[in-house]
Amino acid sequence: MNTSKQHLVLAAVLTLSAAIGGTFAPVVPAYAAPASTAVAASVPMPGFYPYRVGNFEIVALSDGTVPLDLHALMKDAPKGVVDKLLDRSFLTNPVESSINGFLIDTDTRLILVDTGAGDLFGPTAGGKLVANLKAAGYDPARIDDVLLTHIHPDHSGGLVHDGQRVFPNATVFVGKPDVDLFMDPAHQNGVDGYDKSYFHEAVLTLEPYAKASKLKPFSGVTHILPGIEAIPTPGHTPGHSFYLVQSQGHSIEFVGDLVNSEAVQFPQPGITTSFDFSQSGAATQRLKQFANLAGKRELIAAAHLPFPGLGHIRKAASGWAFVPVDYRNRAGK
């Protein structure tokens, strides 16, 4: 392609970018690379994905990804076993892990399930959820409620920025056992080998909401809001909870950190992680919930399955498997 044609193609791409509000920001190369290469290398993946459940709009929101060293993370799983399971999924260690949050738009309320890591993982990992929330057309100040599946930095970290509430009008719901564990002043140096950073970050992110009377811990199965029920699923943390959302005979279950690694924990659900407060509890809960969710053919939304993290669980010849939802890119339901 001659130079004038390259300039015309790049000008067209930049015009398209401006027309759609700058969502895509192509970078004009300093050298005369083929136009197709220049465009493909500069178009980012979308960070939000809408999906309809009954009358509710569910919007998956990417907070970005983070590399995980599964050799160090997986408990009681030899390196060779982990590598073999990764190889089956065409992966090698370390594995890039998605951090997903989800918006529930009921038409009368805006509800966020988990908030990503915010500033807690530094400038190179996580911290993209609010930008993607805005790109999807939602103002953080309009969020009515935040449902935390549990208190860990990649779920509650996005609640604050520079010590201020990111969602100033939102009430935060979370399982009381997590509040009791992570926010107890007596636990701030760590508990039972669980690193003190978990406790410091919990106070950092939740205390501004508690001081504003915007923190509402719950115990047991709880009807949080119309069509939304909290279901305690302790193991990963003491207050880890699912949220069952129902509308017009359709449902979706937000399962938090039921799974941290698709490639490893679906075929071998007994393998746990150093993130689990209770290793045995997390493994038992995963086995129970895999069977329950597969038996109900329940649609799930998970925090660390590949974005958008929506799909179903099915029994496999060996262990279990995750089946992502069909990709949709059209108007209408």
Secondary structure, DSSP 8 states (H G I E B T S, - for coil): --HHHHHHHHHHHHHHHHHTTTSS-----SS---HHHHHHHH----SEEEEEETTEEEEEEEEEEEEE-HHHHEET--HHHHHHHHHHTT--SSEEEEEEEEEEE-SS-EEEE----TTTT-TTSS--HHHHHHHTT--GGG--EEE-SS--HHHHGGGEETTEESSTT-EEEEEHHHHHHHS-GGGTT-BTTB-HHHHHHHHHHHHHHHHTT-EEEE-SSEEEETTEEEEE--SSSTT-EEEEEEETTEEEEE-TTS-S-HHHHTT-TT-EETT-SSHHHHHHHHHHHHHHHHHHT--EE-SSSSTT-EEEEEE-SSSEEEEE-----SS--
